[in-house]
Amino acid sequence: MTLVKFNNGLKTNSNPFFNDVFDSILNDRFISDKLTNRTPAVNIAETENDFQIELATPGLKKEDFKINLDKNVLSVSAEKKTEDNVEGKKFSKREYSYNSFTRSFTLPDSADHTKIEADYVDGVLKLTVAKREEAKFQSREIAVK
């Protein structure tokens, strides 16, 4: 197996020293962490009976999440601490670490705050917020007079 270095298009091949300097600056953990978006992607859907919020959060465990409801704001946060000193390993590069995030969602008046469930399967946190009975769409036939 051959390791091929990714060309990010920011370098010139004219001077190897120039390339190495920019490589070290652009790949510096402090800078790359600040440029990387740590907020998970989210999908929000509404069905007849509930609202569904899905957050893409691979690499976390269900114990890493903290979910709070304050009035009508549902907040999801997580923190994963990576061990900096792994015994027997000296990393030449360490790119995957997940720090923390918080996402907040304002629930509509039709949400039933007493019926909120959370499941975490295959890197996706799924929150299900039930609708109040009076807010559920009820179909009926209307007679013409």
N, CA, C and O atoms as a GROMACS GRO file, in nm:
protein
  580
    1MET      N    1   0.084  -0.116   0.000
    1MET     CA    2   0.000   0.000   0.000
    1MET      C    3   0.089   0.123   0.000
    1MET      O    4   0.188   0.129   0.073
    2THR      N    5   0.054   0.221  -0.082
    2THR     CA    6   0.131   0.343  -0.094
    2THR      C    7   0.053   0.459  -0.037
    2THR      O    8  -0.066   0.475  -0.064
    3LEU      N    9   0.120   0.542   0.042
    3LEU     CA   10   0.059   0.661   0.097
    3LEU      C   11   0.085   0.776   0.001
    3LEU      O   12   0.201   0.811  -0.024
    4VAL      N   13  -0.020   0.834  -0.053
    4VAL     CA   14  -0.008   0.943  -0.148
    4VAL      C   15  -0.050   1.071  -0.078
    4VAL      O   16  -0.157   1.078  -0.019
    5LYS      N   17   0.036   1.173  -0.085
    5LYS     CA   18   0.007   1.300  -0.020
    5LYS      C   19  -0.095   1.376  -0.103
    5LYS      O   20  -0.082   1.385  -0.225
    6PHE      N   21  -0.194   1.431  -0.036
    6PHE     CA   22  -0.300   1.506  -0.101
    6PHE      C   23  -0.249   1.642  -0.142
    6PHE      O   24  -0.186   1.711  -0.061
    7ASN      N   25  -0.273   1.683  -0.266
    7ASN     CA   26  -0.235   1.815  -0.314
    7ASN      C   27  -0.356   1.905  -0.300
    7ASN      O   28  -0.456   1.887  -0.370
    8ASN      N   29  -0.347   2.002  -0.208
    8ASN     CA   30  -0.462   2.087  -0.182
    8ASN      C   31  -0.472   2.206  -0.277
    8ASN      O   32  -0.561   2.289  -0.261
    9GLY      N   33  -0.383   2.217  -0.374
    9GLY     CA   34  -0.391   2.322  -0.474
    9GLY      C   35  -0.337   2.456  -0.429
    9GLY      O   36  -0.341   2.552  -0.505
   10LEU      N   37  -0.287   2.464  -0.307
   10LEU     CA   38  -0.235   2.591  -0.257
   10LEU      C   39  -0.084   2.602  -0.272
   10LEU      O   40  -0.027   2.706  -0.238
   11LYS      N   41  -0.019   2.500  -0.322
   11LYS     CA   42   0.126   2.498  -0.328
   11LYS      C   43   0.176   2.516  -0.471
   11LYS      O   44   0.104   2.495  -0.569
   12THR      N   45   0.297   2.554  -0.478
   12THR     CA   46   0.365   2.558  -0.607
   12THR      C   47   0.478   2.458  -0.603
   12THR      O   48   0.537   2.436  -0.497
   13ASN      N   49   0.508   2.396  -0.712
   13ASN     CA   50   0.612   2.295  -0.717
   13ASN      C   51   0.750   2.353  -0.740
   13ASN      O   52   0.846   2.277  -0.755
   14SER      N   53   0.763   2.484  -0.745
   14SER     CA   54   0.891   2.545  -0.778
   14SER      C   55   0.992   2.537  -0.665
   14SER      O   56   1.112   2.527  -0.692
   15ASN      N   57   0.948   2.541  -0.541
   15ASN     CA   58   1.042   2.543  -0.430
   15ASN      C   59   0.993   2.451  -0.319
   15ASN      O   60   0.893   2.481  -0.255
   16PRO      N   61   1.061   2.338  -0.296
   16PRO     CA   62   1.017   2.243  -0.194
   16PRO      C   63   1.012   2.304  -0.053
   16PRO      O   64   0.924   2.270   0.025
   17PHE      N   65   1.107   2.394  -0.021
   17PHE     CA   66   1.107   2.457   0.110
   17PHE      C   67   0.979   2.537   0.130
   17PHE      O   68   0.917   2.533   0.237
   18PHE      N   69   0.939   2.611   0.026
   18PHE     CA   70   0.816   2.690   0.030
   18PHE      C   71   0.697   2.599   0.059
   18PHE      O   72   0.610   2.633   0.139
   19ASN      N   73   0.693   2.484  -0.008
   19ASN     CA   74   0.584   2.388   0.014
   19ASN      C   75   0.581   2.338   0.158
   19ASN      O   76   0.475   2.331   0.218
   20ASP      N   77   0.699   2.303   0.212
   20ASP     CA   78   0.706   2.250   0.348
   20ASP      C   79   0.660   2.353   0.451
   20ASP      O   80   0.593   2.318   0.548
   21VAL      N   81   0.697   2.480   0.431
   21VAL     CA   82   0.657   2.585   0.524
   21VAL      C   83   0.505   2.599   0.525
   21VAL      O   84   0.443   2.602   0.631
   22PHE      N   85   0.445   2.607   0.406
   22PHE     CA   86   0.300   2.621   0.401
   22PHE      C   87   0.229   2.495   0.447
   22PHE      O   88   0.122   2.503   0.507
   23ASP      N   89   0.287   2.379   0.420
   23ASP     CA   90   0.229   2.255   0.472
   23ASP      C   91   0.220   2.259   0.623
   23ASP      O   92   0.116   2.225   0.679
   24SER      N   93   0.326   2.300   0.689
   24SER     CA   94   0.325   2.300   0.835
   24SER      C   95   0.230   2.405   0.889
   24SER      O   96   0.167   2.382   0.993
   25ILE      N   97   0.217   2.518   0.823
   25ILE     CA   98   0.125   2.622   0.869
   25ILE      C   99  -0.019   2.579   0.847
   25ILE      O  100  -0.101   2.588   0.939
   26LEU      N  101  -0.051   2.531   0.727
   26LEU     CA  102  -0.189   2.496   0.696
   26LEU      C  103  -0.235   2.370   0.766
   26LEU      O  104  -0.355   2.351   0.788
   27ASN      N  105  -0.142   2.283   0.802
   27ASN     CA  106  -0.179   2.159   0.870
   27ASN      C  107  -0.160   2.166   1.020
   27ASN      O  108  -0.177   2.066   1.089
   28ASP      N  109  -0.126   2.283   1.072
   28ASP     CA  110  -0.112   2.302   1.215
   28ASP      C  111  -0.246   2.275   1.283
   28ASP      O  112  -0.349   2.323   1.236
   29ARG      N  113  -0.246   2.200   1.392
   29ARG     CA  114  -0.370   2.159   1.458
   29ARG      C  115  -0.450   2.279   1.507
   29ARG      O  116  -0.573   2.280   1.496
   30PHE      N  117  -0.383   2.379   1.563
   30PHE     CA  118  -0.453   2.495   1.615
   30PHE      C  119  -0.531   2.565   1.503
   30PHE      O  120  -0.648   2.600   1.520
   31ILE      N  121  -0.464   2.586   1.390
   31ILE     CA  122  -0.529   2.655   1.278
   31ILE      C  123  -0.636   2.568   1.215
   31ILE      O  124  -0.746   2.616   1.188
   32SER      N  125  -0.605   2.442   1.190
   32SER     CA  126  -0.703   2.356   1.123
   32SER      C  127  -0.827   2.334   1.208
   32SER      O  128  -0.937   2.323   1.154
   33ASP      N  129  -0.812   2.326   1.342
   33ASP     CA  130  -0.929   2.312   1.429
   33ASP      C  131  -1.017   2.435   1.422
   33ASP      O  132  -1.140   2.424   1.428
   34LYS      N  133  -0.958   2.552   1.410
   34LYS     CA  134  -1.036   2.675   1.404
   34LYS      C  135  -1.109   2.688   1.270
   34LYS      O  136  -1.216   2.750   1.263
   35LEU      N  137  -1.054   2.630   1.164
   35LEU     CA  138  -1.114   2.640   1.032
   35LEU      C  139  -1.217   2.530   1.006
   35LEU      O  140  -1.297   2.540   0.913
   36THR      N  141  -1.215   2.426   1.086
   36THR     CA  142  -1.304   2.312   1.065
   36THR      C  143  -1.436   2.335   1.136
   36THR      O  144  -1.438   2.377   1.252
   37ASN      N  145  -1.544   2.308   1.068
   37ASN     CA  146  -1.677   2.322   1.127
   37ASN      C  147  -1.704   2.202   1.216
   37ASN      O  148  -1.710   2.088   1.168
   38ARG      N  149  -1.722   2.226   1.344
   38ARG     CA  150  -1.745   2.118   1.440
   38ARG      C  151  -1.893   2.098   1.472
   38ARG      O  152  -1.927   2.013   1.554
   39THR      N  153  -1.980   2.175   1.409
   39THR     CA  154  -2.122   2.163   1.435
   39THR      C  155  -2.180   2.053   1.346
   39THR      O  156  -2.162   2.056   1.224
   40PRO      N  157  -2.249   1.956   1.405
   40PRO     CA  158  -2.302   1.846   1.324
   40PRO      C  159  -2.415   1.891   1.231
   40PRO      O  160  -2.492   1.982   1.263
   41ALA      N  161  -2.422   1.826   1.117
   41ALA     CA  162  -2.531   1.851   1.022
   41ALA      C  163  -2.661   1.802   1.084
   41ALA      O  164  -2.663   1.708   1.164
   42VAL      N  165  -2.771   1.867   1.044
   42VAL     CA  166  -2.899   1.834   1.104
   42VAL      C  167  -3.006   1.821   0.996
   42VAL      O  168  -3.004   1.892   0.896
   43ASN      N  169  -3.099   1.730   1.017
   43ASN     CA  170  -3.220   1.717   0.935
   43ASN      C  171  -3.339   1.736   1.028
   43ASN      O  172  -3.345   1.677   1.136
   44ILE      N  173  -3.434   1.819   0.984
   44ILE     CA  174  -3.556   1.841   1.064
   44ILE      C  175  -3.675   1.810   0.975
   44ILE      O  176  -3.686   1.860   0.863
   45ALA      N  177  -3.763   1.725   1.027
   45ALA     CA  178  -3.881   1.685   0.949
   45ALA      C  179  -4.004   1.689   1.038
   45ALA      O  180  -3.995   1.678   1.160
   46GLU      N  181  -4.118   1.704   0.973
   46GLU     CA  182  -4.246   1.702   1.043
   46GLU      C  183  -4.333   1.595   0.981
   46GLU      O  184  -4.347   1.587   0.859
   47THR      N  185  -4.391   1.512   1.066
   47THR     CA  186  -4.486   1.412   1.020
   47THR      C  187  -4.622   1.449   1.078
   47THR      O  188  -4.637   1.551   1.144
   48GLU      N  189  -4.719   1.366   1.053
   48GLU     CA  190  -4.853   1.391   1.103
   48GLU      C  191  -4.858   1.391   1.256
   48GLU      O  192  -4.935   1.465   1.316
   49ASN      N  193  -4.774   1.306   1.318
   49ASN     CA  194  -4.780   1.288   1.463
   49ASN      C  195  -4.666   1.351   1.543
   49ASN      O  196  -4.678   1.367   1.664
   50ASP      N  197  -4.556   1.388   1.475
   50ASP     CA  198  -4.442   1.438   1.552
   50ASP      C  199  -4.346   1.520   1.466
   50ASP      O  200  -4.361   1.533   1.345
   51PHE      N  201  -4.248   1.576   1.536
   51PHE     CA  202  -4.135   1.645   1.473
   51PHE      C  203  -4.013   1.557   1.495
   51PHE      O  204  -3.996   1.498   1.602
   52GLN      N  205  -3.926   1.547   1.393
   52GLN     CA  206  -3.808   1.464   1.403
   52GLN      C  207  -3.685   1.548   1.373
   52GLN      O  208  -3.678   1.618   1.272
   53ILE      N  209  -3.588   1.540   1.464
   53ILE     CA  210  -3.462   1.611   1.448
   53ILE      C  211  -3.352   1.506   1.448
   53ILE      O  212  -3.340   1.427   1.543
   54GLU      N  213  -3.271   1.503   1.343
   54GLU     CA  214  -3.160   1.408   1.333
   54GLU      C  215  -3.030   1.485   1.322
   54GLU      O  216  -3.017   1.576   1.240
   55LEU      N  217  -2.932   1.448   1.405
   55LEU     CA  218  -2.801   1.511   1.403
   55LEU      C  219  -2.697   1.406   1.366
   55LEU      O  220  -2.693   1.299   1.426
   56ALA      N  221  -2.612   1.437   1.268
   56ALA     CA  222  -2.504   1.347   1.229
   56ALA      C  223  -2.387   1.367   1.324
   56ALA      O  224  -2.319   1.469   1.318
   57THR      N  225  -2.365   1.270   1.412
   57THR     CA  226  -2.262   1.282   1.515
   57THR      C  227  -2.181   1.154   1.526
   57THR      O  228  -2.182   1.089   1.630
   58PRO      N  229  -2.109   1.117   1.420
   58PRO     CA  230  -2.032   0.993   1.426
   58PRO      C  231  -1.917   1.002   1.526
   58PRO      O  232  -1.861   1.109   1.550
   59GLY      N  233  -1.885   0.888   1.584
   59GLY     CA  234  -1.772   0.881   1.675
   59GLY      C  235  -1.805   0.912   1.819
   59GLY      O  236  -1.719   0.900   1.906
   60LEU      N  237  -1.928   0.949   1.847
   60LEU     CA  238  -1.967   0.977   1.984
   60LEU      C  239  -2.041   0.856   2.043
   60LEU      O  240  -2.082   0.766   1.970
   61LYS      N  241  -2.055   0.857   2.173
   61LYS     CA  242  -2.133   0.755   2.243
   61LYS      C  243  -2.256   0.823   2.301
   61LYS      O  244  -2.258   0.945   2.318
   62LYS      N  245  -2.358   0.746   2.331
   62LYS     CA  246  -2.480   0.807   2.383
   62LYS      C  247  -2.456   0.875   2.517
   62LYS      O  248  -2.529   0.967   2.554
   63GLU      N  249  -2.353   0.832   2.590
   63GLU     CA  250  -2.319   0.895   2.717
   63GLU      C  251  -2.259   1.035   2.699
   63GLU      O  252  -2.255   1.113   2.794
   64ASP      N  253  -2.211   1.067   2.578
   64ASP     CA  254  -2.149   1.196   2.551
   64ASP      C  255  -2.250   1.309   2.537
   64ASP      O  256  -2.212   1.426   2.543
   65PHE      N  257  -2.377   1.276   2.517
   65PHE     CA  258  -2.479   1.378   2.489
   65PHE      C  259  -2.544   1.431   2.616
   65PHE      O  260  -2.560   1.360   2.715
   66LYS      N  261  -2.579   1.557   2.609
   66LYS     CA  262  -2.658   1.621   2.714
   66LYS      C  263  -2.773   1.692   2.642
   66LYS      O  264  -2.749   1.779   2.558
   67ILE      N  265  -2.896   1.654   2.674
   67ILE     CA  266  -3.014   1.711   2.608
   67ILE      C  267  -3.100   1.778   2.713
   67ILE      O  268  -3.139   1.717   2.812
   68ASN      N  269  -3.129   1.906   2.691
   68ASN     CA  270  -3.207   1.986   2.787
   68ASN      C  271  -3.324   2.053   2.719
   68ASN      O  272  -3.317   2.087   2.600
   69LEU      N  273  -3.430   2.072   2.794
   69LEU     CA  274  -3.544   2.149   2.747
   69LEU      C  275  -3.564   2.264   2.845
   69LEU      O  276  -3.589   2.242   2.964
   70ASP      N  277  -3.553   2.387   2.794
   70ASP     CA  278  -3.575   2.506   2.876
   70ASP      C  279  -3.685   2.587   2.809
   70ASP      O  280  -3.665   2.648   2.705
   71LYS      N  281  -3.802   2.585   2.872
   71LYS     CA  282  -3.925   2.644   2.816
   71LYS      C  283  -3.952   2.576   2.683
   71LYS      O  284  -3.988   2.458   2.683
   72ASN      N  285  -3.937   2.644   2.570
   72ASN     CA  286  -3.964   2.577   2.442
   72ASN      C  287  -3.837   2.564   2.357
   72ASN      O  288  -3.846   2.548   2.235
   73VAL      N  289  -3.720   2.570   2.420
   73VAL     CA  290  -3.593   2.555   2.349
   73VAL      C  291  -3.529   2.421   2.387
   73VAL      O  292  -3.496   2.397   2.504
   74LEU      N  293  -3.513   2.336   2.288
   74LEU     CA  294  -3.450   2.206   2.305
   74LEU      C  295  -3.303   2.219   2.266
   74LEU      O  296  -3.273   2.255   2.152
   75SER      N  297  -3.212   2.190   2.359
   75SER     CA  298  -3.069   2.205   2.333
   75SER      C  299  -3.001   2.069   2.341
   75SER      O  300  -3.028   1.989   2.430
   76VAL      N  301  -2.913   2.046   2.244
   76VAL     CA  302  -2.834   1.923   2.239
   76VAL      C  303  -2.688   1.964   2.242
   76VAL      O  304  -2.644   2.046   2.162
   77SER      N  305  -2.614   1.906   2.333
   77SER     CA  306  -2.471   1.934   2.339
   77SER      C  307  -2.398   1.803   2.362
   77SER      O  308  -2.454   1.706   2.412
   78ALA      N  309  -2.272   1.803   2.323
   78ALA     CA  310  -2.188   1.685   2.344
   78ALA      C  311  -2.044   1.730   2.359
   78ALA      O  312  -2.002   1.832   2.304
   79GLU      N  313  -1.971   1.654   2.435
   79GLU     CA  314  -1.829   1.681   2.451
   79GLU      C  315  -1.756   1.549   2.454
   79GLU      O  316  -1.790   1.457   2.528
   80LYS      N  317  -1.654   1.541   2.371
   80LYS     CA  318  -1.570   1.422   2.369
   80LYS      C  319  -1.428   1.467   2.385
   80LYS      O  320  -1.374   1.544   2.305
   81LYS      N  321  -1.368   1.418   2.489
   81LYS     CA  322  -1.228   1.454   2.516
   81LYS      C  323  -1.139   1.343   2.463
   81LYS      O  324  -1.159   1.226   2.494
   82THR      N  325  -1.042   1.381   2.383
   82THR     CA  326  -0.946   1.283   2.334
   82THR      C  327  -0.825   1.286   2.426
   82THR      O  328  -0.783   1.392   2.473
   83GLU      N  329  -0.772   1.173   2.449
   83GLU     CA  330  -0.654   1.162   2.533
   83GLU      C  331  -0.534   1.210   2.454
   83GLU      O  332  -0.503   1.156   2.348
   84ASP      N  333  -0.466   1.312   2.508
   84ASP     CA  334  -0.349   1.367   2.437
   84ASP      C  335  -0.228   1.275   2.446
   84ASP      O  336  -0.150   1.266   2.352
   85ASN      N  337  -0.212   1.209   2.557
   85ASN     CA  338  -0.096   1.122   2.575
   85ASN      C  339  -0.142   0.977   2.570
   85ASN      O  340  -0.198   0.924   2.667
   86VAL      N  341  -0.117   0.913   2.458
   86VAL     CA  342  -0.148   0.772   2.444
   86VAL      C  343  -0.017   0.697   2.462
   86VAL      O  344   0.078   0.716   2.386
   87GLU      N  345  -0.013   0.612   2.563
   87GLU     CA  346   0.111   0.543   2.595
   87GLU      C  347   0.155   0.451   2.482
   87GLU      O  348   0.075   0.374   2.428
   88GLY      N  349   0.281   0.460   2.449
   88GLY     CA  350   0.339   0.376   2.345
   88GLY      C  351   0.321   0.429   2.204
   88GLY      O  352   0.366   0.366   2.109
   89LYS      N  353   0.256   0.545   2.190
   89LYS     CA  354   0.237   0.603   2.057
   89LYS      C  355   0.290   0.744   2.054
   89LYS      O  356   0.267   0.824   2.145
   90LYS      N  357   0.359   0.774   1.948
   90LYS     CA  358   0.401   0.911   1.922
   90LYS      C  359   0.343   0.947   1.786
   90LYS      O  360   0.387   0.897   1.683
   91PHE      N  361   0.243   1.034   1.788
   91PHE     CA  362   0.173   1.070   1.666
   91PHE      C  363   0.253   1.171   1.585
   91PHE      O  364   0.301   1.271   1.640
   92SER      N  365   0.268   1.145   1.456
   92SER     CA  366   0.328   1.246   1.369
   92SER      C  367   0.220   1.340   1.317
   92SER      O  368   0.248   1.453   1.279
   93LYS      N  369   0.097   1.293   1.316
   93LYS     CA  370  -0.018   1.376   1.279
   93LYS      C  371  -0.140   1.314   1.344
   93LYS      O  372  -0.156   1.192   1.344
   94ARG      N  373  -0.225   1.398   1.398
   94ARG     CA  374  -0.347   1.349   1.463
   94ARG      C  375  -0.459   1.443   1.422
   94ARG      O  376  -0.468   1.555   1.471
   95GLU      N  377  -0.546   1.396   1.332
   95GLU     CA  378  -0.649   1.483   1.275
   95GLU      C  379  -0.787   1.460   1.334
   95GLU      O  380  -0.866   1.554   1.341
   96TYR      N  381  -0.818   1.341   1.376
   96TYR     CA  382  -0.954   1.322   1.421
   96TYR      C  383  -0.963   1.330   1.573
   96TYR      O  384  -0.912   1.247   1.649
   97SER      N  385  -1.030   1.436   1.612
   97SER     CA  386  -1.067   1.456   1.751
   97SER      C  387  -1.193   1.541   1.748
   97SER      O  388  -1.208   1.629   1.664
   98TYR      N  389  -1.281   1.514   1.837
   98TYR     CA  390  -1.408   1.587   1.839
   98TYR      C  391  -1.415   1.661   1.970
   98TYR      O  392  -1.412   1.600   2.077
   99ASN      N  393  -1.424   1.791   1.964
   99ASN     CA  394  -1.424   1.869   2.086
   99ASN      C  395  -1.564   1.876   2.146
   99ASN      O  396  -1.603   1.788   2.222
  100SER      N  397  -1.639   1.979   2.113
  100SER     CA  398  -1.772   1.992   2.168
  100SER      C  399  -1.860   2.072   2.073
  100SER      O  400  -1.811   2.142   1.985
  101PHE      N  401  -1.990   2.060   2.094
  101PHE     CA  402  -2.085   2.138   2.016
  101PHE      C  403  -2.212   2.156   2.096
  101PHE      O  404  -2.238   2.082   2.191
  102THR      N  405  -2.290   2.255   2.057
  102THR     CA  406  -2.423   2.276   2.112
  102THR      C  407  -2.514   2.321   1.997
  102THR      O  408  -2.479   2.412   1.922
  103ARG      N  409  -2.628   2.258   1.985
  103ARG     CA  410  -2.730   2.298   1.888
  103ARG      C  411  -2.859   2.319   1.965
  103ARG      O  412  -2.894   2.239   2.052
  104SER      N  413  -2.929   2.427   1.933
  104SER     CA  414  -3.055   2.457   2.000
  104SER      C  415  -3.166   2.470   1.897
  104SER      O  416  -3.145   2.521   1.787
  105PHE      N  417  -3.285   2.423   1.935
  105PHE     CA  418  -3.400   2.424   1.846
  105PHE      C  419  -3.520   2.479   1.923
  105PHE      O  420  -3.553   2.430   2.031
  106THR      N  421  -3.583   2.580   1.866
  106THR     CA  422  -3.704   2.635   1.926
  106THR      C  423  -3.822   2.550   1.881
  106THR      O  424  -3.850   2.539   1.761
  107LEU      N  425  -3.891   2.492   1.976
  107LEU     CA  426  -4.004   2.405   1.945
  107LEU      C  427  -4.129   2.489   1.920
  107LEU      O  428  -4.149   2.591   1.986
  108PRO      N  429  -4.212   2.448   1.826
  108PRO     CA  430  -4.336   2.521   1.800
  108PRO      C  431  -4.437   2.498   1.912
  108PRO      O  432  -4.421   2.407   1.994
  109ASP      N  433  -4.538   2.580   1.915
  109ASP     CA  434  -4.643   2.568   2.018
  109ASP      C  435  -4.716   2.435   2.009
  109ASP      O  436  -4.773   2.389   2.108
  110SER      N  437  -4.715   2.373   1.893
  110SER     CA  438  -4.786   2.246   1.875
  110SER      C  439  -4.710   2.126   1.930
  110SER      O  440  -4.761   2.014   1.929
  111ALA      N  441  -4.586   2.147   1.978
  111ALA     CA  442  -4.506   2.037   2.032
  111ALA      C  443  -4.551   2.001   2.173
  111ALA      O  444  -4.584   2.089   2.252
  112ASP      N  445  -4.551   1.872   2.202
  112ASP     CA  446  -4.584   1.823   2.336
  112ASP      C  447  -4.452   1.806   2.412
  112ASP      O  448  -4.378   1.710   2.388
  113HIS      N  449  -4.424   1.898   2.501
  113HIS     CA  450  -4.296   1.899   2.572
  113HIS      C  451  -4.278   1.780   2.666
  113HIS      O  452  -4.166   1.753   2.709
  114THR      N  453  -4.384   1.710   2.697
  114THR     CA  454  -4.375   1.595   2.787
  114THR      C  455  -4.342   1.466   2.713
  114THR      O  456  -4.316   1.364   2.776
  115LYS      N  457  -4.344   1.469   2.581
  115LYS     CA  458  -4.320   1.348   2.502
  115LYS      C  459  -4.205   1.370   2.403
  115LYS      O  460  -4.227   1.388   2.283
  116ILE      N  461  -4.084   1.369   2.457
  116ILE     CA  462  -3.963   1.384   2.376
  116ILE      C  463  -3.877   1.260   2.399
  116ILE      O  464  -3.849   1.223   2.513
  117GLU      N  465  -3.836   1.197   2.290
  117GLU     CA  466  -3.752   1.077   2.298
  117GLU      C  467  -3.624   1.099   2.220
  117GLU      O  468  -3.622   1.175   2.122
  118ALA      N  469  -3.516   1.033   2.263
  118ALA     CA  470  -3.387   1.042   2.195
  118ALA      C  471  -3.330   0.903   2.175
  118ALA      O  472  -3.328   0.821   2.268
  119ASP      N  473  -3.283   0.876   2.054
  119ASP     CA  474  -3.218   0.749   2.021
  119ASP      C  475  -3.088   0.781   1.948
  119ASP      O  476  -3.081   0.875   1.870
  120TYR      N  477  -2.986   0.700   1.975
  120TYR     CA  478  -2.857   0.717   1.906
  120TYR      C  479  -2.817   0.585   1.844
  120TYR      O  480  -2.784   0.489   1.913
  121VAL      N  481  -2.820   0.581   1.710
  121VAL     CA  482  -2.788   0.459   1.636
  121VAL      C  483  -2.699   0.495   1.518
  121VAL      O  484  -2.730   0.586   1.441
  122ASP      N  485  -2.589   0.422   1.503
  122ASP     CA  486  -2.499   0.435   1.388
  122ASP      C  487  -2.456   0.579   1.361
  122ASP      O  488  -2.453   0.621   1.246
  123GLY      N  489  -2.422   0.654   1.465
  123GLY     CA  490  -2.370   0.789   1.448
  123GLY      C  491  -2.475   0.896   1.424
  123GLY      O  492  -2.440   1.010   1.393
  124VAL      N  493  -2.602   0.862   1.438
  124VAL     CA  494  -2.708   0.959   1.418
  124VAL      C  495  -2.792   0.968   1.546
  124VAL      O  496  -2.847   0.868   1.592
  125LEU      N  497  -2.800   1.090   1.602
  125LEU     CA  498  -2.885   1.114   1.717
  125LEU      C  499  -3.020   1.158   1.663
  125LEU      O  500  -3.030   1.257   1.591
  126LYS      N  501  -3.125   1.083   1.698
  126LYS     CA  502  -3.260   1.113   1.650
  126LYS      C  503  -3.347   1.153   1.768
  126LYS      O  504  -3.367   1.076   1.862
  127LEU      N  505  -3.399   1.276   1.761
  127LEU     CA  506  -3.491   1.326   1.862
  127LEU      C  507  -3.631   1.327   1.802
  127LEU      O  508  -3.651   1.374   1.690
  128THR      N  509  -3.726   1.274   1.875
  128THR     CA  510  -3.865   1.272   1.830
  128THR      C  511  -3.947   1.350   1.932
  128THR      O  512  -3.952   1.316   2.050
  129VAL      N  513  -4.013   1.454   1.883
  129VAL     CA  514  -4.097   1.538   1.968
  129VAL      C  515  -4.241   1.520   1.920
  129VAL      O  516  -4.276   1.555   1.808
  130ALA      N  517  -4.324   1.463   2.007
  130ALA     CA  518  -4.464   1.438   1.971
  130ALA      C  519  -4.540   1.569   1.959
  130ALA      O  520  -4.506   1.670   2.022
  131LYS      N  521  -4.644   1.566   1.876
  131LYS     CA  522  -4.732   1.682   1.864
  131LYS      C  523  -4.845   1.667   1.966
  131LYS      O  524  -4.882   1.556   2.005
  132ARG      N  525  -4.899   1.779   2.009
  132ARG     CA  526  -5.017   1.777   2.095
  132ARG      C  527  -5.134   1.722   2.015
  132ARG      O  528  -5.140   1.740   1.894
  133GLU      N  529  -5.226   1.658   2.082
  133GLU     CA  530  -5.340   1.598   2.013
  133GLU      C  531  -5.419   1.700   1.932
  133GLU      O  532  -5.460   1.671   1.819
  134GLU      N  533  -5.439   1.817   1.987
  134GLU     CA  534  -5.518   1.919   1.916
  134GLU      C  535  -5.443   1.976   1.795
  134GLU      O  536  -5.504   2.040   1.709
  135ALA      N  537  -5.311   1.953   1.788
  135ALA     CA  538  -5.234   2.006   1.676
  135ALA      C  539  -5.222   1.907   1.561
  135ALA      O  540  -5.184   1.944   1.450
  136LYS      N  541  -5.256   1.782   1.586
  136LYS     CA  542  -5.247   1.680   1.481
  136LYS      C  543  -5.354   1.706   1.376
  136LYS      O  544  -5.468   1.740   1.408
  137PHE      N  545  -5.315   1.690   1.253
  137PHE     CA  546  -5.408   1.709   1.143
  137PHE      C  547  -5.510   1.597   1.144
  137PHE      O  548  -5.475   1.479   1.143
  138GLN      N  549  -5.633   1.634   1.146
  138GLN     CA  550  -5.740   1.535   1.143
  138GLN      C  551  -5.816   1.552   1.012
  138GLN      O  552  -5.869   1.660   0.983
  139SER      N  553  -5.821   1.448   0.936
  139SER     CA  554  -5.892   1.457   0.809
  139SER      C  555  -6.039   1.421   0.831
  139SER      O  556  -6.073   1.335   0.913
  140ARG      N  557  -6.122   1.489   0.757
  140ARG     CA  558  -6.266   1.462   0.763
  140ARG      C  559  -6.327   1.507   0.633
  140ARG      O  560  -6.271   1.591   0.562
  141GLU      N  561  -6.440   1.453   0.604
  141GLU     CA  562  -6.512   1.491   0.484
  141GLU      C  563  -6.609   1.602   0.518
  141GLU      O  564  -6.677   1.596   0.620
  142ILE      N  565  -6.615   1.701   0.432
  142ILE     CA  566  -6.703   1.815   0.454
  142ILE      C  567  -6.817   1.804   0.354
  142ILE      O  568  -6.795   1.794   0.233
  143ALA      N  569  -6.939   1.806   0.405
  143ALA     CA  570  -7.058   1.793   0.322
  143ALA      C  571  -7.090   1.928   0.256
  143ALA      O  572  -7.074   2.034   0.317
  144VAL      N  573  -7.135   1.922   0.134
  144VAL     CA  574  -7.177   2.042   0.062
  144VAL      C  575  -7.324   2.064   0.088
  144VAL      O  576  -7.404   1.970   0.075
  145LYS      N  577  -7.362   2.185   0.124
  145LYS     CA  578  -7.503   2.217   0.154
  145LYS      C  579  -7.571   2.274   0.033
  145LYS      O  580  -7.690   2.306   0.038
   0.00000   0.00000   0.00000
